[in-house]
Amino acid sequence: MKYIKWSFIFFVIYAALAYWYIFIYADTSIPDDLMGTMADPAMFMDQTMLKESSRYMSFRNFLYLLEIPFEFLVLFLILVLGIAKRFDHWAQQISKFSIVQAAVFTFYFSILAFIVDLPFSLCSYWINRMFGISVASFHSFMKEAWLDFWISGLMMFVLVFIVYWLMQKSVKRWWLYAWLLSIPFTLFVVFIQPVLIDPLYQTFSEIENKQLEAKILELAKTSNIPADQVYQVEMSDETKAMNAYVTGIGSNTRIVLWDTTLNGLTENEILFIMAHEMSHYIHKDIYQNIVVELILSFFSFGLCGYIIRKLEKKHMYQNGKRVWRSFAVWPLILLITSIVSFAATPITNWVSRQDERICDTYAVKITKNPQAGIQTFQQLARNSLAEVNPPNLIKWLRYDHPPLMERLEMLDKLNKKQEN
C-alpha cells in the first residue's frame, strides 16, 4: 500500500508539473532572426489560426505527457495488486491446455487495457473533433477502436504464448530465444502490413488522376522503387489531415496517397512529398527502423530476464509453482519494455529527424523545386494546426520529424540559393 500511495502522489505531482510546463512555461515563439521569413507562421497563418494552433497543440502535448506515465502506473498496479495473478488463475481454471490459458489470459488483459486506455483515446478524439482536425463519427471511432482491440489482442496472444512456452523450456535463456524469434516475426508483420493489415482500417483504390500517377511512377523509377501502381486511400470522411507514404518491403512495396492530400495540395507539392517519401525507400530507412527496434527489444528482453531472475531469488515458489514463470509476468515484461522504449525515445527521434532532413534535401534535388516544399509544409501547418516551433521537451519526446520551423528555414535557404 505504501508503494501504491507514493506512486499516485508522484503521478499527481508529475501531472501538475506537466501542466505548468505546457500551459505556462513553454516558449513556442519564433526567433527574431526568422521573423518575416518563410519559417514565420505569421506569414502563412492568420491570428485566429495561430491561436487555435497553440491551443490545439497544447492540449495534445499535455495529453501525451500524461498518457505515458499513466501507462507505467497502471502496469505497476496490475502487478502489485495481484490482478495479473488473478487473470492467470482464471485462465488455469478454464482449461489445462497452455494455449487456451494464454488466449484466456490475453483476453482478460486486453479488456482491462482497452478500458484503461479508452479515456485517453476519447480525449484525443474529442480534441481533434473540437478543433476540426477529425470529422469522423463516434461510431467510426469506436469501430476502429474495437478493430485495434482484436488485432493487437491477437498479436499479444501469440507473444504471450511464445514467451510463456520459452520460459518453461529454458529458465536462463528464454529471453534470448524470445528475442531471436522476434526477428522473423517483426519482418513478417512489416511484410504483410500493406496488403493484410492496412486494408482492415482503410479503403484502398487506384488513383483517379492517371496523369499524376504517371509522374509519381516516373519518380519511383528514378528511385528504383518496384511499384507499377499508386494507391489512393479514402480518408476525407475521417479527417482533414494529409498523408502520403511508401510502405512495405520487397514485392509488397506500396505507394500510397490519402485523398485529402490529393485534394489539398497542388501537383508540384504532391510530387515534392512523394520524392521525400521515396527517399526513405532509397536510404533503406525502413530496415534501419527495424534494426533499431530489434536492438531495443534485445535490451528489453535481456533486462526482463535479469529482473525476473532477481525476483525469483526472493520469491522462488508459491503453492509449488514458480511465481515468475506464469502468464502473470506479462505486465512486468510490458512495463520494462515500455520504459526502455520511452528512455530511448529522444535518441531514436533525433536519428529519425536527421533522416527526414536528408529526405527533404533529396526531394529538392529530384524535383528542383524547393518552393513547392515550402508551400507544402505551410499548407500542412494550416491544415493540421501544427505547432511550427514546439517546446524542447516535446520536440525530444514526440517529434520524429524536424519541427516545421526548421524544415521551412532549410528549404528557404535552398530556395534562395537556387534563385541566386
C-alpha positions in Angstrom: 0.0 0.0 0.0 2.9 2.3 0.7 4.2 1.9 -2.9 0.7 2.4 -4.3 0.2 5.6 -2.3 3.5 7.1 -3.3 3.0 6.2 -7.0 -0.3 8.1 -7.0 1.3 11.1 -5.2 4.2 11.1 -7.7 1.8 10.9 -10.7 -0.3 13.9 -9.4 2.9 16.0 -8.8 4.1 15.0 -12.3 0.8 16.0 -13.9 0.9 19.4 -12.2 4.5 19.9 -13.5 3.4 18.8 -17.0 0.5 21.3 -16.9 2.9 24.1 -15.8 5.4 23.3 -18.5 2.9 23.1 -21.4 0.5 25.9 -20.5 2.7 28.4 -18.6 6.4 27.9 -19.0 7.0 26.6 -22.6 8.1 29.2 -25.2 6.9 28.5 -28.7 7.8 31.9 -30.2 9.8 32.3 -33.3 13.4 33.6 -33.0 13.9 37.2 -34.0 16.1 36.4 -37.0 13.3 34.2 -38.5 10.5 36.8 -38.2 9.2 37.8 -41.6 10.8 34.8 -43.3 9.1 31.7 -44.9 9.5 30.0 -41.5 7.5 32.6 -39.6 3.9 31.2 -39.1 2.6 34.8 -39.1 3.4 34.8 -42.9 1.1 32.0 -43.7 -1.4 31.7 -40.8 -3.8 34.4 -39.6 -4.0 35.4 -35.9 -7.1 33.2 -35.3 -5.4 30.2 -36.8 -2.2 30.9 -34.7 -4.2 30.9 -31.5 -6.1 27.8 -32.5 -2.9 26.0 -33.3 -1.4 27.0 -29.9 -4.4 25.8 -28.0 -4.8 22.6 -30.0 -1.1 21.5 -29.7 -1.0 22.4 -26.0 -3.9 20.1 -25.3 -2.3 17.3 -27.5 1.1 17.7 -25.9 -0.4 17.7 -22.3 -2.4 14.6 -23.1 0.8 12.9 -24.4 2.8 13.8 -21.3 0.1 12.3 -19.1 -0.6 9.1 -21.0 2.9 7.6 -20.9 3.5 7.7 -17.1 -0.2 6.7 -16.6 0.6 3.5 -18.6 3.5 2.8 -16.4 1.4 3.4 -13.3 -1.4 1.0 -14.5 1.0 -1.8 -15.3 2.7 -1.3 -11.9 -0.7 -1.5 -10.1 -1.7 -4.6 -12.1 1.4 -6.3 -10.7 1.3 -5.1 -7.1 -2.4 -5.6 -6.7 -2.3 -9.1 -8.0 -4.6 -8.5 -10.9 -2.3 -10.4 -13.3 -2.2 -13.3 -10.9 -6.0 -13.4 -10.8 -6.2 -13.4 -14.6 -3.7 -16.3 -14.6 -5.7 -18.2 -12.0 -9.0 -17.8 -14.0 -7.2 -19.0 -17.2 -5.9 -22.1 -15.4 -9.5 -22.9 -14.1 -10.9 -22.8 -17.6 -8.5 -25.2 -19.3 -5.5 -27.3 -18.6 -4.0 -26.6 -22.1 -1.5 -23.7 -22.1 -2.5 -22.4 -25.5 -6.1 -22.0 -24.2 -4.9 -20.4 -21.0 -2.8 -18.0 -23.0 -5.8 -17.0 -25.0 -8.0 -16.5 -21.9 -5.3 -14.5 -20.1 -4.7 -12.3 -23.1 -8.5 -11.6 -23.5 -8.9 -10.5 -19.8 -5.7 -8.4 -20.0 -6.7 -6.8 -23.3 -10.2 -5.9 -22.0 -8.6 -4.2 -19.0 -6.0 -2.4 -21.2 -8.9 -1.3 -23.5 -10.9 0.1 -20.6 -7.8 1.9 -19.1 -6.8 3.4 -22.5 -10.3 4.4 -23.6 -10.4 7.8 -21.7 -7.2 8.9 -23.4 -8.5 7.8 -26.8 -11.8 9.6 -26.2 -10.0 12.8 -25.2 -7.8 12.6 -28.3 -10.9 12.1 -30.4 -12.8 14.9 -28.8 -9.9 17.3 -29.1 -9.5 16.5 -32.8 -13.2 17.0 -33.3 -13.3 20.2 -31.3 -10.6 21.8 -33.5 -11.9 20.4 -36.8 -9.0 18.1 -37.5 -11.2 15.0 -37.3 -14.6 14.6 -39.0 -15.1 11.0 -38.0 -18.3 10.0 -36.3 -18.3 8.5 -32.9 -19.5 5.2 -34.4 -16.5 5.2 -36.7 -14.1 6.0 -33.8 -15.5 3.1 -31.7 -15.4 0.7 -34.7 -11.7 1.4 -35.2 -11.0 1.1 -31.5 -12.6 -2.4 -31.5 -10.6 -3.3 -34.5 -7.4 -2.2 -32.7 -8.5 -4.3 -29.7 -8.8 -7.5 -31.7 -5.7 -7.1 -33.9 -3.5 -6.1 -31.0 -5.0 -8.8 -28.9 -4.2 -11.4 -31.5 -0.6 -10.3 -31.7 -0.4 -10.2 -27.9 -1.8 -13.7 -27.7 1.0 -15.0 -30.0 3.7 -13.2 -28.0 2.3 -14.2 -24.6 2.1 -17.9 -25.5 5.6 -18.0 -27.1 7.2 -16.2 -24.2 5.4 -18.5 -21.6 6.4 -21.6 -23.6 10.1 -20.5 -23.8 10.1 -19.7 -20.0 9.1 -23.3 -19.3 11.8 -24.7 -21.7 14.7 -22.5 -20.6 14.9 -20.8 -17.3 18.1 -18.8 -18.1 18.0 -18.1 -21.8 14.3 -17.8 -22.6 14.7 -14.0 -23.2 17.4 -14.6 -25.8 15.3 -17.2 -27.7 12.3 -14.8 -27.5 14.3 -12.0 -29.0 15.6 -14.3 -31.8 12.0 -15.3 -32.6 11.0 -11.6 -32.6 13.2 -11.0 -35.7 11.2 -13.1 -38.2 8.0 -12.0 -36.5 8.8 -8.3 -37.0 9.8 -8.8 -40.6 6.7 -10.8 -41.3 4.4 -8.1 -39.8 6.2 -5.4 -41.9 5.8 -7.5 -45.0 2.1 -8.3 -44.6 1.0 -4.9 -43.2 0.4 -3.2 -46.6 -1.7 -6.0 -48.0 -3.4 -7.5 -45.0 -3.5 -5.1 -42.0 -3.8 -1.6 -43.6 -6.8 -2.6 -45.7 -8.7 -3.5 -42.5 -8.6 0.1 -41.4 -8.7 2.0 -44.8 -10.2 1.7 -48.2 -7.6 1.5 -51.0 -8.3 2.1 -54.7 -6.5 3.1 -57.8 -5.6 6.7 -58.0 -8.1 8.6 -60.2 -5.6 11.1 -61.6 -3.7 9.0 -64.1 -1.5 11.8 -65.3 -0.3 12.4 -61.8 0.2 8.7 -61.3 2.5 8.6 -64.3 4.6 11.4 -62.9 4.8 9.7 -59.5 5.8 6.4 -61.1 8.5 8.2 -63.1 9.9 9.4 -59.7 9.6 5.8 -58.4 11.5 4.5 -61.4 14.3 7.1 -60.8 14.4 5.9 -57.2 14.5 2.2 -58.2 11.2 1.5 -56.3 9.5 -1.7 -57.6 6.0 -0.2 -58.0 3.7 -0.1 -61.0 0.7 1.5 -59.3 -0.2 4.3 -56.9 -2.9 3.7 -54.3 -5.4 6.2 -53.1 -6.9 6.0 -49.6 -10.3 7.5 -48.8 -9.8 9.4 -45.7 -11.9 12.6 -46.2 -14.8 11.1 -44.2 -12.5 10.6 -41.2 -10.0 13.5 -41.1 -8.8 16.7 -42.7 -5.1 15.7 -42.1 -3.0 14.8 -45.1 -0.6 11.9 -45.6 1.5 10.1 -48.2 3.9 7.3 -47.8 5.9 4.4 -49.3 5.5 1.3 -47.2 6.2 -2.4 -47.3 9.3 -4.4 -48.3 10.1 -6.4 -51.4 7.2 -7.3 -53.6 4.7 -5.8 -51.1 6.0 -2.2 -51.6 3.2 0.3 -52.0 3.0 4.0 -52.9 0.0 5.5 -51.1 -1.7 8.9 -51.0 -4.6 10.0 -48.9 -7.4 11.6 -50.9 -7.1 14.6 -48.6 -3.6 15.1 -49.9 -4.7 14.8 -53.5 -7.5 17.4 -52.8 -5.4 19.8 -50.6 -2.1 20.1 -52.5 -1.1 21.1 -56.0 0.6 18.7 -58.3 4.1 20.1 -57.7 3.5 19.9 -53.9 2.4 16.3 -54.2 5.5 15.4 -56.3 7.7 17.0 -53.7 6.1 15.0 -50.9 6.4 11.7 -52.9 10.0 12.4 -53.7 10.6 12.9 -50.0 8.8 9.6 -49.1 10.7 7.7 -51.8 14.0 8.9 -50.3 13.1 6.8 -47.3 13.0 3.7 -49.5 16.3 4.6 -51.2 18.1 5.1 -47.9 16.6 1.8 -46.5 15.1 3.7 -43.6 12.5 1.0 -43.0 15.3 -1.5 -42.5 17.1 0.9 -40.2 13.9 1.3 -38.2 13.6 -2.5 -37.9 17.3 -2.8 -36.7 16.7 -0.1 -34.1 13.6 -1.8 -32.9 15.4 -5.1 -32.6 18.3 -3.6 -30.7 15.8 -2.0 -28.2 13.9 -5.3 -27.9 17.3 -7.1 -27.2 18.0 -4.8 -24.3 14.4 -5.0 -23.2 14.3 -8.8 -23.2 17.7 -9.0 -21.6 16.6 -6.7 -18.8 13.4 -8.7 -18.3 15.5 -11.9 -17.9 17.8 -10.3 -15.4 15.0 -8.7 -13.3 12.9 -11.9 -13.3 15.9 -14.0 -12.1 16.5 -11.5 -9.3 12.8 -11.6 -8.3 12.9 -15.4 -8.3 15.7 -15.4 -5.7 13.3 -13.6 -3.3 10.0 -15.4 -4.2 11.1 -18.6 -6.0 7.9 -20.6 -5.3 4.3 -20.1 -4.3 2.0 -23.0 -3.9 4.6 -25.2 -5.5 4.9 -23.1 -8.7 7.4 -20.6 -10.0 5.8 -17.2 -9.4 7.6 -15.5 -12.2 7.1 -18.3 -14.8 3.4 -17.8 -15.4 1.3 -15.6 -17.6 1.1 -13.2 -14.7 4.6 -12.0 -15.5 3.4 -10.4 -18.8 2.6 -6.9 -17.2 6.2 -6.8 -15.9 7.6 -7.5 -19.3 5.4 -4.8 -20.8 6.4 -2.4 -18.1 10.1 -3.0 -18.7 9.9 -2.8 -22.5 7.8 0.3 -22.3 10.3 2.1 -20.0 13.2 1.1 -22.2 11.4 2.3 -25.3 10.5 5.6 -23.6 14.0 6.1 -22.4 15.4 5.6 -25.9 12.8 7.9 -27.5 15.0 11.1 -27.5 17.8 9.2 -29.3 15.6 7.4 -31.8 13.7 10.7 -32.5 17.0 12.5 -33.1 18.1 9.9 -35.6 14.8 10.0 -37.3 14.9 13.8 -37.6 18.3 13.5 -39.3 16.8 11.0 -41.8 13.9 13.4 -42.5 16.3 16.3 -43.3 18.2 14.0 -45.7 14.9 13.2 -47.4 13.9 16.9 -47.7 17.2 17.6 -49.3 16.7 14.6 -51.7 13.3 15.9 -52.6 14.7 19.3 -53.6 17.4 17.6 -55.6 15.0 15.4 -57.5 12.2 18.0 -58.1 14.5 21.0 -58.2 11.6 22.9 -56.6 12.2 24.0 -53.0 9.4 26.5 -53.3 7.0 23.6 -53.7 8.4 22.1 -50.5 7.8 25.5 -48.7 4.3 25.7 -49.9 3.6 22.1 -48.9 4.8 22.5 -45.3 3.0 25.8 -44.9 -0.2 24.1 -46.1 0.3 21.1 -43.8 0.7 23.5 -40.9 -2.6 25.3 -41.8 -4.4 22.1 -42.4 -3.4 20.3 -39.2 -2.9 23.4 -36.9 0.7 22.2 -36.4 3.0 23.8 -34.0 5.8 25.4 -36.0 8.2 25.7 -33.1 7.3 23.2 -30.3 8.8 23.3 -26.8 12.2 21.5 -26.5 10.8 18.7 -24.2 8.0 18.0 -26.7 10.5 18.0 -29.6 12.7 15.4 -27.9 9.8 13.1 -26.9 7.3 13.5 -29.8 9.0 14.7 -32.9 10.5 12.1 -35.1 10.3 14.7 -37.9 12.0 18.1 -37.6 9.7 20.9 -36.5 8.2 22.8 -39.4 10.2 25.9 -38.5 13.5 24.1 -39.1 12.2 22.4 -42.3 10.9 25.7 -43.7 14.1 27.5 -42.7 16.2 24.9 -44.6 14.0 25.0 -47.7 14.0 28.8 -47.7 17.8 28.8 -47.7 17.9 26.2 -50.5 15.3 28.3 -52.5 17.4 31.5 -52.2 20.5 29.6 -53.2 18.7 28.2 -56.3 17.4 31.7 -57.2 21.0 33.1 -56.9 
